[in-house]
Amino acid sequence: MRVYSVIDEFLQLGKMSIITDNWNSIAGYGMSYWLFIHNMGKLEEIYGKEAQTFFTSDVMQVLTLARSDQRTPELLEKLLGKYTVKTQGTQVNTGRQGQSSTPLGGRNSAGESVSESEQGRSLLNATEILEMPENKQLILYTSKPPILINRVKYYRDAEFVGLFDQNPLAERN
């Protein structure tokens, strides 16, 4: 039997060494954590510089990040990876005499050459992540492709009416 512990706003709880110190043995008992971390700068502040690697590569089952500081979108860009973009370039030579010569002494003739190349491009760069609409959210699962989702405000969605208690501390924007 698997047990999943879902902790939203994980960093609001402060440093929880019991999770980081015992991660491997907990997994051996069939337990997994789904920790929601919204600010990588705050993660580093609480858990130290090594925490970013620990939480984003070794142990994170689910990682969802908002765009609340500069470090977070930069890390997201890195975690999302790159894809290959094919580019084409065209060069036109008018072929006028005396303008230039080839390395072997001949003259260039009129014509057009097309070149094609491949280069890597970030799936989303940090600026694009910062400019994402508020209703979009990135979710990264370990060893799975990233997912771009539409965020649902459950308290505004007719499908969820009556399925939750009102949160007296939440603002309803």
C-alpha positions as CSV (number, residue, x, y, z in Angstrom):
1,M,0.0,0.0,0.0
2,R,1.3,3.4,-1.0
3,V,0.8,6.5,1.2
4,Y,1.1,9.9,-0.3
5,S,1.6,13.0,1.9
6,V,0.6,16.1,0.0
7,I,2.0,19.3,1.5
8,D,1.0,22.6,-0.1
9,E,2.9,25.7,0.9
10,F,5.6,23.4,2.2
11,L,8.0,26.3,3.0
12,Q,5.5,27.9,5.3
13,L,6.1,25.1,7.7
14,G,9.8,26.1,8.1
15,K,12.6,23.6,8.1
16,M,11.4,20.0,8.4
17,S,14.6,18.0,8.7
18,I,12.6,14.9,9.4
19,I,11.7,14.9,5.7
20,T,15.1,15.6,4.2
21,D,17.0,13.4,6.6
22,N,14.8,10.4,6.2
23,W,13.7,10.6,2.6
24,N,15.2,7.4,1.4
25,S,14.0,5.3,4.3
26,I,10.5,6.7,4.2
27,A,10.3,5.8,0.5
28,G,11.2,2.2,1.5
29,Y,8.1,2.0,3.6
30,G,5.9,2.9,0.6
31,M,5.4,6.6,1.4
32,S,5.9,9.5,-1.0
33,Y,5.8,13.2,-0.5
34,W,4.2,15.6,-2.9
35,L,5.7,18.9,-1.8
36,F,4.4,22.2,-3.4
37,I,7.2,24.8,-3.4
38,H,6.4,28.2,-4.8
39,N,9.6,30.1,-4.3
40,M,13.1,28.6,-4.9
41,G,14.8,31.6,-3.2
42,K,12.9,30.9,0.0
43,L,13.7,27.1,-0.3
44,E,17.4,28.0,-0.4
45,E,17.0,30.4,2.5
46,I,15.4,27.7,4.7
47,Y,17.3,24.6,3.6
48,G,20.6,26.0,2.2
49,K,22.2,26.0,-1.2
50,E,22.2,22.2,-1.6
51,A,18.4,22.1,-1.1
52,Q,17.6,23.2,-4.6
53,T,19.4,20.1,-6.1
54,F,17.8,17.8,-3.4
55,F,14.3,19.0,-4.0
56,T,14.4,19.2,-7.8
57,S,16.3,16.1,-8.8
58,D,16.7,13.5,-6.1
59,V,13.5,13.3,-4.2
60,M,10.7,15.5,-5.6
61,Q,7.6,13.6,-6.7
62,V,5.7,16.7,-7.7
63,L,7.1,20.2,-8.0
64,T,4.9,23.1,-8.9
65,L,6.4,26.6,-9.1
66,A,4.8,30.0,-9.2
67,R,6.7,33.0,-10.5
68,S,7.2,35.0,-7.3
69,D,10.9,35.7,-7.5
70,Q,13.7,35.8,-10.2
71,R,15.4,32.5,-9.1
72,T,12.3,30.5,-9.6
73,P,11.7,31.2,-13.3
74,E,15.5,30.8,-13.9
75,L,15.4,27.3,-12.3
76,L,12.2,26.4,-14.1
77,E,13.8,27.3,-17.4
78,K,16.7,25.0,-16.6
79,L,14.4,22.1,-15.4
80,L,12.1,22.4,-18.4
81,G,15.1,21.8,-20.7
82,K,15.5,22.6,-24.4
83,Y,14.1,21.5,-27.7
84,T,15.6,21.6,-31.2
85,V,14.6,24.5,-33.5
86,K,15.5,24.3,-37.2
87,T,16.4,27.6,-38.8
88,Q,16.9,28.5,-42.4
89,G,19.1,31.2,-43.9
90,T,19.2,32.5,-47.4
91,Q,22.1,34.3,-49.0
92,V,21.7,36.1,-52.4
93,N,24.7,36.9,-54.6
94,T,24.1,39.4,-57.4
95,G,27.1,38.1,-59.3
96,R,28.5,41.5,-60.3
97,Q,32.0,41.3,-61.7
98,G,34.9,42.5,-59.7
99,Q,33.1,42.6,-56.4
100,S,34.7,39.6,-54.8
101,S,36.6,36.5,-55.6
102,T,36.6,33.0,-54.3
103,P,39.5,31.6,-52.4
104,L,40.7,29.8,-55.6
105,G,40.7,33.0,-57.6
106,G,37.5,32.6,-59.5
107,R,34.7,35.1,-59.5
108,N,31.4,34.7,-57.7
109,S,28.4,34.2,-59.9
110,A,24.8,35.2,-59.3
111,G,22.7,32.8,-57.3
112,E,21.0,32.0,-54.1
113,S,22.2,29.6,-51.4
114,V,20.0,28.3,-48.6
115,S,21.5,26.9,-45.4
116,E,19.7,25.0,-42.6
117,S,20.9,24.6,-39.1
118,E,19.6,23.2,-35.8
119,Q,19.9,24.9,-32.4
120,G,18.6,24.4,-28.9
121,R,16.0,26.7,-27.5
122,S,14.6,26.7,-24.0
123,L,11.1,25.2,-23.8
124,L,10.2,28.4,-21.9
125,N,12.7,31.0,-21.0
126,A,12.7,32.9,-17.7
127,T,11.0,35.9,-19.2
128,E,8.3,33.9,-20.8
129,I,7.7,32.2,-17.4
130,L,7.5,35.5,-15.6
131,E,5.0,36.8,-18.2
132,M,2.7,33.7,-18.1
133,P,-0.9,34.6,-17.4
134,E,-2.0,34.2,-13.7
135,N,-4.4,31.4,-14.7
136,K,-1.5,29.2,-16.0
137,Q,0.6,26.9,-13.8
138,L,3.6,24.6,-14.6
139,I,3.8,21.2,-13.0
140,L,6.9,19.1,-13.1
141,Y,6.9,15.5,-12.2
142,T,10.1,13.6,-11.7
143,S,11.0,11.7,-14.9
144,K,7.9,12.9,-16.8
145,P,7.3,15.7,-19.3
146,P,6.3,19.0,-17.8
147,I,2.6,20.0,-17.9
148,L,1.1,23.5,-18.4
149,I,-2.3,23.6,-16.8
150,N,-5.1,26.1,-16.3
151,R,-5.4,26.9,-12.6
152,V,-8.9,26.4,-11.2
153,K,-10.3,28.7,-8.5
154,Y,-12.4,26.1,-6.9
155,Y,-14.4,28.6,-5.0
156,R,-15.5,30.2,-8.3
157,D,-16.1,27.0,-10.2
158,A,-19.8,25.9,-10.3
159,E,-18.7,22.2,-10.3
160,F,-17.2,22.6,-6.8
161,V,-20.0,24.6,-5.1
162,G,-21.0,22.9,-1.8
163,L,-17.9,20.6,-1.8
164,F,-15.8,22.7,0.5
165,D,-16.0,24.8,3.7
166,Q,-15.4,28.5,3.3
167,N,-11.9,29.5,4.4
168,P,-12.3,32.5,6.7
169,L,-8.8,33.7,5.9
170,A,-8.9,33.6,2.1
171,E,-9.7,36.6,0.0
172,R,-12.0,35.8,-2.9
173,N,-10.6,37.8,-5.8
